[in-house]
């Protein structure tokens, strides 16, 4: 069975997450609690533990298996709810940042939901995020 989760953040409180179920790719449906990668802010200092800001176009790197994939965040909104997606540089696939616990997400391939959010919102800073389901890039 294929399952995908998307994360949505309310504009007033980024810590609260709404988890919704949707169809997904089979390799992403496996449950795992061990990190297989992490999302970090793209930076010139080389600090692999730098956080990032949740806003459209934010440069965010995905590090897994000693390899770094450069990408960016895409933000969408549905009323007061925000949804964050990561897209690899030069890639077509969009991966929802699905809440998987404290400082953890799953990267889940799914079409974006809602309208593009291009005005810098929600603009909330976050530390690096552990990724519990890693796509093959």
N, C-alpha and C positions, 0 to 999 in steps of 0.2 A: 504494500500500500504506500502511495506517495503522500507526503504531508509537508506542508510549508507553514512557517509562521512569519507574520510580519509584525513589526513593532510600531506603535504609534505613541507620540508624546503629546500631552495636552499643553497648550501654550502657557498655562499658569504654573505647571508643575512638571518639570522634565523627569523627575524621579519616578513618577507613576507611569506604568506602561500597560497598554492594552494589547493582548495577544490574540490574534485571529488565525484561524486555520484556512489554508488554501492548497490547491494542488501544487506539487513540486517535482523536482528531479529525484530519482530513487537514491542516488549516492548521498544526497543531503538529508534523507529521512532517517538515517541511522542515528540512534541515540548514543551520545558520548558525553562524558563529563570531564574528559581530559582535553586540555587545550591542544589544538593542532596548529595554531598560529596566533597572530595578534594584529590588531589595527592600531597604527600609531600615526601621529602627525608627521607629514613630510617636512623635513627641515634640512637646513644646510649645515647644522652643527654635528650631525651624525649621531645624535642621541636617540637610540632606538626605543626609549621609554617616554618619549614626549607625547603629550596628549594633543587634542585637537578641539575645534569648535564645531558644533552641529549647525552648519549652514550650507546652502547650496554652493557648489563649486570648491569647497574646502579640500585642499590637497591632503590625502590620507593614503599611507602605504599599508599594504597587507604583507606581513612577513610570515613565511611558513617554510619549514624544511631548509632553513638557511638561505632562502631566496626571497627577494623583495620585489613585489609587484606594485608599481606606482599607479595611483588612481585618484578618484575624487568622489566626494559625497554629492548625492542628488537628494534634494528635499522636496517633499510633496505635502500638501495639506488637504484635509477634509474638514472644513469648519475650523474648530479649535484644535484638531488633532494633527500632529506632524508625523510623517513617516520618513525614515532615513534609508537610503540605498547607497551602496558602494558600487562603482563601475571602474574596472581596470582601464588604464590608459590605452586607447586604441581598440578597446573591446566593445562589443554590443550588449553583452549580458549585464543585467542589473541585479544586484544581490541585496535583499532586504536585510537590515540589521535587526534580527529577531532577538528579543530579550531572552537571555538564558540564565539570569541570576545576576548577582552583584558583580559589576565590571566584566560581564561575559555576554557574548552574543553568538548567534549562529548566522552564518552568511547563507541566505536562502535565495536561489534564483526564482524570481517572480516578476511579472510585469508591474510597474509602478501603479499605485492607486492614488486617486485624488488629483489635485491641480498642482502644477509646479509652484514652489515657494522660493521666490528669487529675491526677497528683500532682506536677507540676512537673518531671518528668524528660523528657529528659535534662538540661535546665537549662544547657546549654553555650552560652556567649556566642559570637557570630559577628559579623564586620564586615558591611557592606552586601554584597549578592550581586548580581553582574551577571546579567541574565536574557538568555538567548540565543534563546529562543522565547517570544514574547509573545502572550497571548490577546487577543482583541478583547472589551473589556468594554463 
